[in-house]
Amino acid sequence: MPCLDPRRVILRAVPDTVPRPEDFEVIEAIPQTALEDGQVRVRACLFGLNAGLRSRLGTGRSTTFGPAIGIGDTPESDAVAVVTASAHPGFSTGDTVVGSIPWTTSAQVQGGSLRRIDPGSDPLRHLTILGHVGRTAWVGLVTVGRLAPGQTVWISAAAGGVGTCAVQFAQRLGARVIASASGAERLAYLSDTLGVDAVMDRRRDLPTQLGALAPDGIDLYLDSVGGEHLTTALAALRDNGTAVLAGRVGGNDHLPVLHDTSLLIRKRLSLKGFSVTDHPGAQAEVEQFAADADNQPDLRPVATVRLGMDNLPEAFCDLFAGGFIGRGVVEVGSQG
């Protein structure tokens, strides 16, 4: 089990497009003050990693997920933790919780931002299927995309955190699932373990592959990449189809997608972006879906776990190189 020293991660330098481990530094944690009313002190156990954090690092931009992160600031992400002290009536010492927590071994946070979980449950489930990436997949497919049984959906970055949740949700909702990813291991996982209907190698010609797998087109595209993926999807969407924008892991934010919007008009297409934070009811919806006896046994908490606070910056950077199957998670302490 990783050693739990009082340490934290700070932003050391502004990333140049793709973050590097040297853009961060692990330093001694700041001494904590007395708890204010409504606060709890937690000991971090598992941190989930989010590629979307990149947009807040050194850019001066805040998003719906949190404030801008400047030099010397500590990033945060959703995490599983144990309460070590509480000034909030809803939490007691020893409770296992999940919520947004700074990248530090021990933190003081507002209790209202946390939710208690069963300490006997699989913590990875609360960072995947029932976590931020699960909610994102659900909102993209169901709330915004309105996926219906019998439809064909293409899910990009399908071997990642959001993608592996989206694949499983779409399957249980009765859709035909086409999944794209890179690397033999990731493609094999999607095909052999998750059992998707068809896979595409993102490093090969996308229009040719998609044309062969869906000659009659697709109904819904869940985009986490942008660029050529989105262009290919728009051309393949059937009349009244929808492309839902969930993220931009590919790092190609400045590549043009639409040169001529007549395609959207002619095929009556919808191109929709969203922020999962605008859909607070998604948590209860995902929990209900996962609790269904017909679904729960088959919904896998897919994650790749790294060990130790010292490895957190490198693990975060590996998100952008496709270094994980499922969600990237860093274990920094035990729940026990």
ZALOFI-40063 format. One record per residue: x, y, z of N, C-alpha, C in turn; residue in three letters; residue number from 1. Coordinates in steps of 0.02 Angstrom, whole numbers. Example, Ala and Ser with C-alpha at 12.3 -4.5 7.8 and 13.67 -1.06 7.14 Angstrom:
REM residues 2
REC   n.east   n.north     n.up   ca.east   ca.north    ca.up   c.east   c.north     c.up   resn   resi
REC      660      -284      390       615       -225      390      660      -165      390    ALA      1
REC      642      -112      354       684        -53      357      645         2      394    SER      2
//
This chain:
REM residues 336
REC   n.east   n.north     n.up   ca.east   ca.north    ca.up   c.east   c.north     c.up   resn   resi
REC       42       -60        0         0          0        0       44        62        0    MET      1
REC       28       113      -40        69        173      -43       74       208       25    PRO      2
REC      130       238       37       141        274      100      101       339       99    CYS      3
REC       68       354      154        26        414      157       62       469      194    LEU      4
REC      105       506      158       139        564      186       96       626      174    ASP      5
REC      106       679      215        67        741      204       95       779      144    PRO      6
REC       71       762       85        97        793       24       40       814      -21    ARG      7
REC       57       857      -69         8        880     -117       43       892     -184    ARG      8
REC        3       894     -237        28        908     -304       11       980     -322    VAL      9
REC       59      1016     -350        47       1084     -373       65      1090     -446    ILE     10
REC       35      1140     -479        54       1156     -548      118      1197     -546    LEU     11
REC      169      1172     -578       235       1205     -577      247      1248     -639    ARG     12
REC      219      1227     -697       229       1264     -759      166      1256     -802    ALA     13
REC      153      1305     -844        95       1302     -888      108      1251     -943    VAL     14
REC       65      1201     -950        76       1149    -1001       75      1179    -1071    PRO     15
REC      118      1151    -1113       121       1171    -1184       81      1120    -1224    ASP     16
REC       18      1134    -1235       -29       1090    -1270      -43      1027    -1229    THR     17
REC        3       979    -1230        -7        917    -1192       33       920    -1127    VAL     18
REC        1       910    -1070        36        914    -1006       92       862    -1001    PRO     19
REC      146       881     -965       202        837     -952      210       830     -877    ARG     20
REC      238       774     -853       247        766     -781      287       823     -749    PRO     21
REC      334       851     -785       375        905     -757      336       970     -750    GLU     22
REC      275       973     -776       233       1031     -765      204      1032     -695    ASP     23
REC      214       978     -658       187        972     -590      243       957     -541    PHE     24
REC      228       965     -477       277        949     -425      239       923     -364    GLU     25
REC      267       873     -332       239        847     -270      279       877     -213    VAL     26
REC      244       914     -170       278        949     -115      244       933      -49    ILE     27
REC      273       959        4       244        949       71      177       987       75    GLU     28
REC      129       955      107        63        985      113       63      1044      161    ALA     29
REC       17      1091      150         8       1148      195      -25      1125      260    ILE     30
REC        0      1148      318       -33       1129      381     -106      1150      381    PRO     31
REC     -148      1107      407      -220       1120      405     -243      1160      465    GLN     32
REC     -296      1199      454      -324       1241      506     -384      1206      537    THR     33
REC     -412      1238      588      -472       1210      620     -529      1209      571    ALA     34
REC     -571      1159      576      -629       1153      531     -680      1208      545    LEU     35
REC     -707      1235      491      -763       1281      496     -828      1242      493    GLU     36
REC     -882      1272      514      -947       1239      510     -961      1216      439    ASP     37
REC     -982      1154      432      -999       1128      367     -941      1093      332    GLY     38
REC     -881      1098      359      -823       1067      328     -810       997      357    GLN     39
REC     -775       957      318      -749        893      343     -676       887      322    VAL     40
REC     -638       850      360      -569        834      342     -569       762      317    ARG     41
REC     -537       751      260      -537        684      231     -466       662      216    VAL     42
REC     -457       597      218      -394        565      196     -407       532      129    ARG     43
REC     -371       554       79      -382        529       11     -361       457        4    ALA     44
REC     -399       419      -34      -384        349      -49     -371       338     -123    CYS     45
REC     -418       360     -165      -414        350     -237     -434       414     -273    LEU     46
REC     -392       435     -320      -409        493     -362     -426       469     -432    PHE     47
REC     -484       491     -458      -500        481     -528     -471       538     -570    GLY     48
REC     -447       523     -630      -415        573     -672     -461       594     -728    LEU     49
REC     -462       659     -743      -506        687     -794     -465       728     -844    ASN     50
REC     -467       709     -908      -430        745     -959     -455       817     -966    ALA     51
REC     -518       829     -950      -546        897     -955     -513       947     -909    GLY     52
REC     -477       923     -860      -441        968     -814     -390      1011     -852    LEU     53
REC     -366       985     -908      -315       1020     -948     -336      1091     -964    ARG     54
REC     -400      1103     -978      -423       1169    -1000     -418      1222     -946    SER     55
REC     -407      1201     -883      -403       1248     -828     -332      1260     -804    ARG     56
REC     -284      1223     -831      -215       1226     -806     -177      1285     -838    LEU     57
REC     -167      1338     -800      -127       1394     -822     -158      1436     -876    GLY     58
REC     -222      1424     -891      -255       1461     -945     -292      1523     -920    THR     59
REC     -302      1527     -854      -341       1582     -826     -415      1573     -837    GLY     60
REC     -436      1515     -862      -506       1502     -876     -537      1457     -823    ARG     61
REC     -592      1480     -795      -632       1437     -753     -684      1402     -796    SER     62
REC     -708      1345     -774      -760       1309     -809     -814      1289     -759    THR     63
REC     -865      1255     -784      -917       1231     -738     -891      1180     -689    THR     64
REC     -832      1152     -703      -803       1102     -658     -761      1133     -602    PHE     65
REC     -743      1197     -608      -705       1228     -555     -666      1289     -579    GLY     66
REC     -629      1321     -533      -592       1382     -550     -529      1367     -589    PRO     67
REC     -503      1420     -620      -439       1415     -655     -384      1393     -606    ALA     68
REC     -336      1356     -631      -281       1330     -590     -217      1363     -613    ILE     69
REC     -188      1404     -570      -127       1441     -586      -65      1407     -558    GLY     70
REC       -8      1437     -573        55       1412     -547       53      1411     -470    ILE     71
REC       70      1354     -441        70       1347     -368        4      1321     -340    GLY     72
REC      -48      1318     -382      -113       1293     -359     -114      1217     -362    ASP     73
REC     -159      1187     -323      -168       1115     -322     -230      1096     -362    THR     74
REC     -222      1054     -413      -281       1030     -450     -325       986     -405    PRO     75
REC     -384       971     -429      -428        926     -392     -467       883     -441    GLU     76
REC     -493       829     -417      -535        785     -458     -577       743     -411    SER     77
REC     -625       706     -439      -667        665     -396     -625       608     -367    ASP     78
REC     -639       592     -304      -598        545     -267     -639       508     -215    ALA     79
REC     -615       450     -196      -641        414     -139     -596       430      -79    VAL     80
REC     -627       445      -22      -588        466       37     -623       442      100    ALA     81
REC     -588       448      155      -615        430      221     -616       493      265    VAL     82
REC     -672       505      298      -678        563      343     -637       552      406    VAL     83
REC     -593       599      422      -552        594      482     -574       644      536    THR     84
REC     -613       694      517      -642        741      565     -700       776      530    ALA     85
REC     -750       796      568      -810        825      537     -840       881      578    SER     86
REC     -856       936      543      -896        989      572     -960       996      531    ALA     87
REC     -981       942      501     -1041        939      460    -1087       887      491    HIS     88
REC    -1151       903      502     -1196        856      536    -1209       792      496    PRO     89
REC    -1195       792      432     -1210        734      391    -1154       683      387    GLY     90
REC    -1096       698      417     -1039        653      412    -1007       641      479    PHE     91
REC     -981       581      488      -946        562      550     -878       534      532    SER     92
REC     -833       537      581      -767        508      572     -773       434      552    THR     93
REC     -736       415      501      -738        347      477     -782       336      417    GLY     94
REC     -826       384      400      -868        378      341     -825       375      278    ASP     95
REC     -845       333      230      -814        332      164     -856       377      118    THR     96
REC     -822       422       82      -858        472       42     -827       476      -27    VAL     97
REC     -864       507      -73      -839        521     -139     -858       592     -156    VAL     98
REC     -814       627     -190      -827        696     -209     -763       728     -237    GLY     99
REC     -767       791     -255      -710        826     -283     -663       846     -227    SER    100
REC     -600       824     -232      -551        833     -178     -484       855     -209    ILE    101
REC     -450       904     -178      -384        924     -204     -334       867     -203    PRO    102
REC     -286       870     -248      -234        818     -252     -185       825     -193    TRP    103
REC     -209       805     -136      -169        806      -76     -190       747      -33    THR    104
REC     -144       723        8      -160        663       47     -214       676       99    THR    105
REC     -220       737      123      -271        755      172     -298       824      154    SER    106
REC     -364       832      155      -393        894      132     -452       914      175    ALA    107
REC     -467       978      178      -527       1005      209     -573      1030      154    GLN    108
REC     -634      1002      152      -681       1018       99     -750      1030      128    VAL    109
REC     -793      1061       89      -861       1071      111     -899      1005      109    GLN    110
REC     -932       988      164      -968        925      167    -1023       919      115    GLY    111
REC    -1052       976       96     -1106        975       47    -1085       951      -22    GLY    112
REC    -1019       950      -35      -994        928     -100     -980       853     -102    SER    113
REC     -991       819      -45      -975        747      -40    -1039       707      -34    LEU    114
REC    -1034       643      -50     -1088        596      -35    -1059       533       -3    ARG    115
REC    -1094       508       45     -1071        449       81    -1083       387       39    ARG    116
REC    -1037       339       41     -1046        276        6    -1034       218       54    ILE    117
REC    -1059       160       35     -1051        101       76     -977        81       77    ASP    118
REC     -946        77      135      -875         60      137     -860       -10      111    PRO    119
REC     -911       -52      108      -901       -120       83     -908      -126        8    GLY    120
REC     -929       -72      -25      -938        -74      -98     -871       -64     -133    SER    121
REC     -869       -83     -196      -807        -75     -235     -795        -1     -247    ASP    122
REC     -741        28     -220      -730        100     -229     -722       120     -302    PRO    123
REC     -695        75     -343      -686         92     -414     -753       103     -449    LEU    124
REC     -804        69     -424      -871         78     -454     -894       150     -447    ARG    125
REC     -875       183     -391      -896        252     -378     -854       303     -416    HIS    126
REC     -800       280     -448      -760        325     -490     -769       309     -564    LEU    127
REC     -810       259     -579      -822        240     -648     -897       242     -664    THR    128
REC     -930       186     -658     -1001        182     -675    -1043       233     -636    ILE    129
REC    -1030       240     -572     -1068        286     -529    -1032       352     -517    LEU    130
REC     -979       364     -554      -939        424     -544     -947       476     -599    GLY    131
REC     -901       522     -600      -903        577     -649     -905       552     -720    HIS    132
REC     -864       502     -737      -863        478     -806     -927       441     -823    VAL    133
REC     -956       406     -775     -1020        373     -787    -1076       422     -799    GLY    134
REC    -1078       476     -759     -1129        528     -769    -1120       561     -838    ARG    135
REC    -1058       573     -857     -1045        605     -921    -1070       560     -979    THR    136
REC    -1056       496     -974     -1079        450    -1026    -1155       448    -1028    ALA    137
REC    -1187       447     -970     -1260        443     -967    -1292       506     -997    TRP    138
REC    -1268       564     -977     -1297        626    -1003    -1287       630    -1078    VAL    139
REC    -1227       612    -1102     -1213        615    -1174    -1258       569    -1214    GLY    140
REC    -1266       508    -1191     -1306        460    -1228    -1381       469    -1219    LEU    141
REC    -1402       477    -1156     -1473        473    -1140    -1506       542    -1135    VAL    142
REC    -1479       586    -1093     -1511        650    -1082    -1508       694    -1144    THR    143
REC    -1448       698    -1174     -1438        741    -1233    -1449       702    -1298    VAL    144
REC    -1419       643    -1302     -1422        605    -1364    -1486       568    -1375    GLY    145
REC    -1525       556    -1322     -1590        522    -1326    -1584       455    -1364    ARG    146
REC    -1534       417    -1347     -1522        352    -1379    -1582       306    -1369    LEU    147
REC    -1603       273    -1422     -1661        229    -1419    -1641       158    -1440    ALA    148
REC    -1677       108    -1415     -1663         39    -1435    -1665        31    -1511    PRO    149
REC    -1618        -9    -1537     -1615        -22    -1608    -1574        28    -1647    GLY    150
REC    -1554        84    -1617     -1514        133    -1652    -1441       110    -1654    GLN    151
REC    -1404       140    -1701     -1332        127    -1706    -1295       188    -1680    THR    152
REC    -1250       177    -1633     -1211        231    -1603    -1137       217    -1611    VAL    153
REC    -1100       269    -1630     -1027        265    -1632    -1001       303    -1571    TRP    154
REC     -958       269    -1531      -929        298    -1472     -853       304    -1483    ILE    155
REC     -827       365    -1483      -756        375    -1492     -721       372    -1424    SER    156
REC     -654       364    -1426      -615        355    -1364     -649       304    -1319    ALA    157
REC     -672       250    -1349      -716        203    -1315     -681       161    -1262    ALA    158
REC     -615       158    -1263      -579        120    -1212     -560       163    -1152    ALA    159
REC     -580       226    -1151      -564        271    -1096     -617       269    -1041    GLY    160
REC     -612       316     -995      -657        317     -938     -729       328     -957    GLY    161
REC     -743       381     -994      -812        394    -1017     -833       340    -1067    VAL    162
REC     -787       322    -1112      -804        276    -1165     -825       207    -1140    GLY    163
REC     -789       179    -1092      -807        112    -1068     -874       112    -1031    THR    164
REC     -891       168    -1000      -958        174     -970    -1010       181    -1024    CYS    165
REC     -996       223    -1074     -1045        235    -1128    -1059       172    -1167    ALA    166
REC    -1007       133    -1181     -1016         70    -1217    -1065        25    -1180    VAL    167
REC    -1054        18    -1115     -1096        -27    -1076    -1168        -1    -1069    GLN    168
REC    -1175        63    -1059     -1242         92    -1055    -1280        81    -1121    PHE    169
REC    -1246        96    -1177     -1279         90    -1242    -1299        18    -1256    ALA    170
REC    -1257       -29    -1238     -1274        -99    -1248    -1337      -118    -1209    GLN    171
REC    -1340       -97    -1145     -1397       -115    -1103    -1460       -79    -1125    ARG    172
REC    -1452       -24    -1161     -1510         13    -1186    -1534       -13    -1254    LEU    173
REC    -1501       -65    -1279     -1524        -98    -1340    -1499       -69    -1404    GLY    174
REC    -1444       -32    -1402     -1417         -3    -1463    -1364       -48    -1494    ALA    175
REC    -1351       -38    -1557     -1294        -70    -1590    -1235       -23    -1580    ARG    176
REC    -1179       -49    -1553     -1123         -7    -1532    -1063       -17    -1577    VAL    177
REC    -1040        37    -1607      -976         39    -1642     -928        79    -1599    ILE    178
REC     -871        50    -1583      -824         82    -1537     -757        93    -1571    ALA    179
REC     -728       152    -1562      -662        165    -1591     -612       179    -1536    SER    180
REC     -550       157    -1547      -495        167    -1500     -431       153    -1537    ALA    181
REC     -374       157    -1503      -310        142    -1534     -274        89    -1492    SER    182
REC     -234        49    -1525      -194         -2    -1491     -229       -69    -1488    GLY    183
REC     -191      -122    -1501      -220       -188    -1504     -252      -209    -1438    ALA    184
REC     -220      -192    -1383      -246       -212    -1318     -313      -179    -1304    GLU    185
REC     -318      -115    -1319      -380        -79    -1305     -436      -102    -1351    ARG    186
REC     -420      -114    -1414      -471       -138    -1461     -494      -208    -1441    LEU    187
REC     -447      -250    -1419      -465       -318    -1398     -509      -315    -1336    ALA    188
REC     -496      -270    -1290      -537       -264    -1231     -609      -246    -1249    TYR    189
REC     -616      -199    -1294      -683       -178    -1315     -720      -236    -1349    LEU    190
REC     -685      -273    -1390      -716       -327    -1427     -728      -389    -1384    SER    191
REC     -675      -412    -1350      -678       -476    -1316     -708      -472    -1246    ASP    192
REC     -694      -418    -1209      -719       -413    -1140     -785      -376    -1137    THR    193
REC     -790      -319    -1169      -853       -281    -1167     -902      -303    -1221    LEU    194
REC     -878      -338    -1271      -923       -368    -1320     -959      -319    -1365    GLY    195
REC     -926      -265    -1386      -958       -218    -1431     -973      -252    -1498    VAL    196
REC    -1018      -223    -1536     -1038       -253    -1600     -983      -246    -1652    ASP    197
REC     -945      -191    -1650      -893       -181    -1699     -842      -131    -1672    ALA    198
REC     -779      -138    -1692      -727        -91    -1670     -694       -60    -1731    VAL    199
REC     -668         1    -1721      -630         36    -1772     -564        59    -1741    MET    200
REC     -510        52    -1779      -445         76    -1758     -438       149    -1777    ASP    201
REC     -432       192    -1728      -431        264    -1743     -370       285    -1783    ARG    202
REC     -319       242    -1787      -259        259    -1825     -266       242    -1899    ARG    203
REC     -319       207    -1917      -331        190    -1987     -384       236    -2016    ARG    204
REC     -398       228    -2081      -445        271    -2115     -515       265    -2085    ASP    205
REC     -538       317    -2054      -602        314    -2018     -662       310    -2066    LEU    206
REC     -667       351    -2117      -726        346    -2161     -733       277    -2193    PRO    207
REC     -677       247    -2214      -680        181    -2244     -705       128    -2195    THR    208
REC     -677       130    -2134      -698         82    -2084     -772        90    -2066    GLN    209
REC     -792       152    -2054      -861        164    -2034     -909       147    -2090    LEU    210
REC     -889       162    -2152      -932        145    -2209     -944        71    -2215    GLY    211
REC     -892        31    -2199      -899        -42    -2202     -941       -69    -2145    ALA    212
REC     -935       -39    -2086      -971        -64    -2027    -1043       -38    -2023    LEU    213
REC    -1055        21    -2051     -1123         50    -2049    -1139        80    -2117    ALA    214
REC    -1148        37    -2167     -1160         63    -2235    -1223       106    -2241    PRO    215
REC    -1270        96    -2195     -1332        136    -2196    -1328       196    -2150    ASP    216
REC    -1269       207    -2120     -1260        265    -2077    -1271       250    -2003    GLY    217
REC    -1263       301    -1962     -1271        295    -1890    -1323       346    -1866    ILE    218
REC    -1350       332    -1806     -1402        377    -1779    -1373       427    -1729    ASP    219
REC    -1321       406    -1693     -1294        448    -1640    -1218       439    -1637    LEU    220
REC    -1183       493    -1625     -1111        492    -1616    -1094       527    -1551    TYR    221
REC    -1057       492    -1507     -1033        522    -1445     -960       539    -1453    LEU    222
REC     -945       603    -1455      -879        627    -1473     -838       648    -1412    ASP    223
REC     -778       618    -1406      -731        639    -1354     -663       656    -1385    SER    224
REC     -662       664    -1451      -598        672    -1487     -598       735    -1531    VAL    225
REC     -652       745    -1570      -654        802    -1615     -618       788    -1680    GLY    226
REC     -602       842    -1718      -564        836    -1779     -594       789    -1830    GLY    227
REC     -552       744    -1857      -573        699    -1910     -629       653    -1887    GLU    228
REC     -628       633    -1823      -682        591    -1797     -750       624    -1806    HIS    229
REC     -754       687    -1785      -818        722    -1789     -838       734    -1862    LEU    230
REC     -791       751    -1904      -806        761    -1975     -833       697    -2006    THR    231
REC     -801       641    -1990      -823        576    -2016     -893       560    -1991    THR    232
REC     -906       573    -1928      -971        557    -1899    -1027       598    -1931    ALA    233
REC    -1015       663    -1942     -1066        706    -1971    -1085       681    -2041    LEU    234
REC    -1035       658    -2078     -1049        633    -2145    -1088       567    -2143    ALA    235
REC    -1079       529    -2089     -1111        463    -2085    -1178       464    -2051    ALA    236
REC    -1195       518    -2016     -1259        521    -1980    -1318       518    -2029    LEU    237
REC    -1367       480    -2010     -1429        477    -2048    -1468       542    -2039    ARG    238
REC    -1520       551    -2078     -1564        609    -2070    -1589       612    -1998    ASP    239
REC    -1588       672    -1969     -1609        684    -1901    -1563       653    -1849    ASN    240
REC    -1502       635    -1869     -1453        608    -1823    -1423       661    -1778    GLY    241
REC    -1386       639    -1728     -1359        685    -1678    -1286       668    -1663    THR    242
REC    -1245       720    -1659     -1177        714    -1634    -1173       751    -1568    ALA    243
REC    -1154       715    -1515     -1150        744    -1448    -1077       753    -1429    VAL    244
REC    -1058       813    -1409      -989        829    -1394     -977       824    -1319    LEU    245
REC     -938       772    -1299      -926        760    -1228     -857       784    -1205    ALA    246
REC     -809       792    -1252      -742        813    -1232     -697       817    -1292    GLY    247
REC     -633       837    -1279      -584        845    -1332     -516       817    -1310    ARG    248
REC     -513       751    -1300      -451        720    -1278     -397       724    -1331    VAL    249
REC     -417       728    -1394      -370        722    -1449     -321       780    -1456    GLY    250
REC     -333       836    -1422      -286        892    -1426     -287       928    -1493    GLY    251
REC     -341       921    -1531      -345        953    -1597     -400      1005    -1598    ASN    252
REC     -403      1045    -1546      -457       1093    -1538     -462      1143    -1595    ASP    253
REC     -407      1155    -1631      -407       1208    -1681     -418      1182    -1752    HIS    254
REC     -428      1116    -1759      -440       1089    -1825     -511      1105    -1847    LEU    255
REC     -520      1128    -1910      -588       1143    -1934     -629      1079    -1941    PRO    256
REC     -693      1083    -1925      -737       1026    -1931     -788      1038    -1987    VAL    257
REC     -819      1096    -1986      -871       1111    -2036     -847      1167    -2082    LEU    258
REC     -838      1151    -2146      -824       1202    -2196     -889      1228    -2227    HIS    259
REC     -940      1186    -2224     -1004       1203    -2255    -1061      1176    -2212    ASP    260
REC    -1099      1219    -2181     -1152       1198    -2136    -1213      1172    -2172    THR    261
REC    -1212      1171    -2239     -1270       1146    -2276    -1283      1072    -2260    SER    262
REC    -1231      1035    -2240     -1240        965    -2221    -1289       959    -2162    LEU    263
REC    -1281      1004    -2113     -1326       1002    -2055    -1397      1018    -2075    LEU    264
REC    -1404      1064    -2121     -1471       1084    -2143    -1504      1029    -2184    ILE    265
REC    -1466      1004    -2233     -1494        955    -2279    -1516       891    -2243    ARG    266
REC    -1475       868    -2194     -1491        806    -2159    -1527       817    -2093    LYS    267
REC    -1542       881    -2078     -1575        899    -2014    -1538       870    -1954    ARG    268
REC    -1473       881    -1953     -1431        853    -1900    -1429       899    -1840    LEU    269
REC    -1416       870    -1782     -1405        908    -1721    -1334       898    -1698    SER    270
REC    -1302       953    -1681     -1233        953    -1655    -1237       986    -1587    LEU    271
REC    -1229       946    -1533     -1243        971    -1466    -1184       959    -1419    LYS    272
REC    -1164      1013    -1385     -1115       1007    -1332    -1151      1010    -1265    GLY    273
REC    -1118       987    -1212     -1149        988    -1146    -1096       988    -1092    PHE    274
REC    -1117      1008    -1033     -1077       1001     -972    -1117       959     -924    SER    275
REC    -1086       906     -898     -1121        861     -853    -1143       897     -789    VAL    276
REC    -1109       951     -771     -1128        988     -710    -1196      1021     -716    THR    277
REC    -1221      1028     -778     -1287       1057     -788    -1343      1007     -777    ASP    278
REC    -1325       946     -759     -1375        892     -753    -1367       856     -686    HIS    279
REC    -1384       891     -631     -1375        861     -564    -1416       798     -553    PRO    280
REC    -1470       791     -589     -1512        732     -581    -1483       669     -611    GLY    281
REC    -1427       676     -649     -1398        617     -682    -1372       566     -632    ALA    282
REC    -1349       588     -574     -1323        541     -525    -1376       491     -504    GLN    283
REC    -1434       515     -487     -1488        470     -466    -1510       425     -524    ALA    284
REC    -1510       451     -584     -1531        411     -642    -1482       354     -654    GLU    285
REC    -1417       369     -651     -1366        317     -661    -1370       265     -605    VAL    286
REC    -1378       288     -543     -1383        241     -488    -1443       195     -495    GLU    287
REC    -1499       222     -519     -1557        180     -529    -1545       130     -585    GLN    288
REC    -1515       153     -638     -1501        108     -695    -1453        52     -674    PHE    289
REC    -1402        69     -636     -1353         19     -614    -1383       -29     -563    ALA    290
REC    -1433        -6     -526     -1463        -48     -475    -1512       -98     -504    ALA    291
REC    -1533       -88     -565     -1579       -134     -597    -1549      -204     -599    ASP    292
REC    -1586      -253     -578     -1559       -322     -573    -1536      -348     -640    ALA    293
REC    -1565      -324     -694     -1546       -348     -760    -1482      -316     -785    ASP    294
REC    -1462      -260     -754     -1403       -223     -777    -1342      -232     -733    ASN    295
REC    -1352      -232     -668     -1297       -226     -621    -1242      -278     -630    GLN    296
REC    -1258      -342     -640     -1204       -391     -645    -1157      -379     -705    PRO    297
REC    -1182      -345     -756     -1143       -338     -817    -1108      -270     -824    ASP    298
REC    -1120      -223     -778     -1089       -158     -782    -1022      -160     -746    LEU    299
REC     -969      -159     -785      -902       -167     -757     -871       -99     -738    ARG    300
REC     -840       -94     -679      -802        -34     -662     -732       -39     -694    PRO    301
REC     -726       -14     -754      -664        -22     -792     -615        34     -774    VAL    302
REC     -556        16     -748      -506         65     -727     -437        35     -730    ALA    303
REC     -388        77     -741      -317         59     -734     -290        98     -675    THR    304
REC     -263        62     -626      -243         93     -562     -167        99     -558    VAL    305
REC     -144       159     -544       -73        172     -528      -68       183     -452    ARG    306
REC       -9       173     -425         1        179     -353       45       238     -335    LEU    307
REC       24       277     -285        66        327     -255       56       398     -278    GLY    308
REC       57       445     -231        50        516     -246      105       540     -295    MET    309
REC      165       512     -288       220        532     -332      206       516     -405    ASP    310
REC      163       468     -418       148        447     -486       85       481     -514    ASN    311
REC       53       525     -474        -8        556     -497        3       601     -558    LEU    312
REC       54       645     -558        64        688     -617       76       648     -681    PRO    313
REC      119       597     -677       132        556     -736       69       520     -760    GLU    314
REC       30       495     -712       -31        461     -730      -79       508     -766    ALA    315
REC      -85       569     -741      -129        618     -773     -106       631     -844    PHE    316
REC      -42       639     -854       -16        653     -921      -25       594     -968    CYS    317
REC      -24       534     -941       -34        475     -983     -105       470    -1011    ASP    318
REC     -152       508     -982      -219        509    -1010     -218       531    -1083    LEU    319
REC     -173       577    -1100      -172        607    -1166     -134       564    -1217    PHE    320
REC     -103       511    -1192       -67        465    -1236     -102       398    -1240    ALA    321
REC     -164       395    -1215      -201        332    -1217     -169       279    -1174    GLY    322
REC     -144       299    -1115      -107        252    -1074     -148       208    -1029    GLY    323
REC     -214       209    -1035      -257        171     -990     -311       134    -1028    PHE    324
REC     -334        80     -998      -397         50    -1018     -447        69     -964    ILE    325
REC     -501       101     -983      -548        127     -934     -523       191     -903    GLY    326
REC     -547       206     -845      -527        268     -813     -459       262     -780    ARG    327
REC     -419       314     -785      -357        317     -748     -370       335     -676    GLY    328
REC     -345       294     -630      -356        303     -559     -288       297     -523    VAL    329
REC     -277       340     -474      -216        336     -434     -234       322     -362    VAL    330
REC     -206       268     -335      -217        250     -265     -163       281     -222    GLU    331
REC     -183       321     -173      -135        355     -130     -141       335      -57    VAL    332
REC     -192       295      -41      -201        273       28     -254       221       33    GLY    333
REC     -256       186       89      -304        132      100     -368       158      131    SER    334
REC     -424       123      116      -487        139      149     -488       114      221    GLN    335
REC     -445        68      236      -445         39      304     -415        83      356    GLY    336
//
